[in-house]
């Protein structure tokens, strides 16, 4: 993973950062998960899905959806 770069103004106050895209995606994913877990219903659905053992392959799901 690359380095985080800090951007500062003329008074050396940090005003922004540049982060590697992999780190940014990880942060975004964690934010989305935290948002979903705020809802009791969604939290229950996610926990049930996590424990689910059965499923169908992606290509079969796409075929069923016509995509």
C-alpha positions, 0 to 999 in steps of 0.5 A, a space after each residue: 500500500 502506498 503512503 498517505 500524503 498530507 497537504 498543508 497551507 502556508 501556515 503549515 496547517 494540514 488541510 487535506 490528505 491524499 490516500 492510496 486508492 486501496 485504503 480509500 476503498 477499505 475506508 468506504 467499505 467500512 463506512 457502508 457497513 457501519 451505516 447498514 448496521 445502524 438499522 436493526 432490520 438490516 443488521 439482522 439480514 446481514 447476520 442471517 446472510 453471513 450464516 447462510 450456507 445455501 446459495 446459487 452461482 452468480 451466473 445462474 442468478 444473472 440468468 434468472 434476472 435476465 442480465 
